[in-house]
Amino acid sequence: MTVLRFNILGSPNIGVFSLATDKFAIFPVGLTQRKIERIKNVLKVEVVCLDLAESKLIGVLAEANSNGIILPFYVSDEEVDFLKKNLGINVERIESKKTAFGNLVLANDQGALVSPILSKKEVKKIEDVLGVEVFQG
């Protein structure tokens, strides 16, 4: 197993600024091409770079699995289109006062666990977008 030590924006807390699945990883704009290539080589996934709603906090705002990604309602149409075009997955914004989906949802390709503060409507949308059974607790 290869281990890659690096930081994003000077922080070792890379999960705050990035999101990775078995098929793709999303990192903020501004990474060097060398760093992107190193990430691709270690994770063996497609890597895309963008900011979400002018924020680099991708790991806080979004949650994903290989089937889809959920985003806060204020992410722009251009950002949604970019993700759909470059990743070929379900991309949906969720209309909610709660927007830190990286903190509220834990997901993989087998299922998802979501916070009890999310509504039944929000949970259903997450289930539809990610294509997995969702448990609330």
SULLIN-V482734 format. One record per residue. SS is DSSP state (alpha for helix, beta for strand, coil for the rest). PSI is psi as a letter, one per 20 degrees, with the letter a starting at -180 (none if undefined). OMEGA is omega in radians with two decimals (999 if undefined). Layout:
BEGIN
SS & PSI & OMEGA
SS & PSI & OMEGA
END
This chain:
BEGIN
coil & p & 3.12
coil & p & 3.07
coil & p & 3.13
coil & p & 3.10
coil & p & 3.07
coil & r & 3.12
coil & r & 3.04
beta & p & -3.13
coil & k & 3.11
coil & j & -3.10
beta & p & 3.06
coil & i & -3.12
coil & m & -2.99
alpha & h & 3.12
alpha & h & 3.08
alpha & h & -3.01
alpha & i & -3.06
beta & r & 3.14
beta & p & -3.12
beta & q & 3.03
coil & a & 3.10
coil & i & -3.08
coil & h & -3.08
beta & r & 3.04
beta & q & 3.13
beta & p & 3.13
beta & q & 3.14
coil & q & 3.05
coil & q & 3.07
coil & i & 3.08
coil & q & 3.10
coil & q & 3.11
alpha & h & 3.11
alpha & g & 3.14
alpha & g & 3.11
alpha & g & 3.13
alpha & h & 3.11
alpha & g & 3.11
alpha & g & 3.12
alpha & g & -3.11
alpha & h & -3.11
alpha & g & -3.07
alpha & h & -3.12
coil & l & 3.12
coil & r & 3.02
beta & p & 3.12
beta & p & 3.03
beta & q & 3.13
beta & p & 3.02
coil & r & 3.00
coil & q & 3.11
beta & o & 3.13
coil & l & -3.14
coil & k & 3.12
beta & q & 3.08
coil & j & -3.07
coil & l & -3.06
alpha & g & -3.12
alpha & h & 3.09
alpha & g & -3.00
alpha & h & -2.99
coil & q & 2.98
beta & q & -3.05
beta & r & 2.85
coil & a & -3.08
coil & i & -3.11
coil & h & -3.04
beta & r & 3.14
beta & p & 3.07
beta & q & -3.03
beta & q & 3.02
beta & q & -3.08
coil & h & -3.04
coil & j & 3.02
coil & p & -3.01
coil & q & 3.05
alpha & h & -3.14
alpha & g & 3.13
alpha & g & 3.09
alpha & g & 3.14
alpha & g & 3.11
alpha & g & -3.13
alpha & g & 3.11
alpha & g & -3.09
alpha & g & -3.02
alpha & h & -3.10
alpha & h & 3.12
coil & k & -3.12
coil & r & 3.00
beta & p & 3.10
beta & o & -3.11
beta & q & 2.99
beta & q & 3.10
beta & p & 3.13
coil & o & -3.08
coil & q & 3.02
coil & h & 3.13
coil & o & -2.99
coil & j & 3.14
coil & m & -3.04
alpha & h & 3.06
alpha & h & 3.09
alpha & h & -3.03
alpha & i & -3.05
beta & p & 3.02
beta & o & -3.02
beta & q & 2.91
coil & a & -3.07
coil & i & 3.12
coil & h & -3.10
coil & a & 3.12
beta & q & 3.04
beta & p & -3.08
beta & q & -3.14
coil & q & 3.08
coil & i & 3.14
coil & i & 3.10
coil & q & -3.13
coil & r & 3.09
alpha & h & 3.12
alpha & g & 3.12
alpha & g & 3.12
alpha & g & 3.12
alpha & g & 3.14
alpha & g & 3.10
alpha & g & 3.12
alpha & g & -3.13
alpha & g & -3.08
alpha & g & -3.08
alpha & i & 3.08
coil & k & 3.14
coil & r & 3.05
coil & p & -3.10
beta & p & 3.09
beta & p & -3.13
beta & p & -3.14
coil & none & 999
END
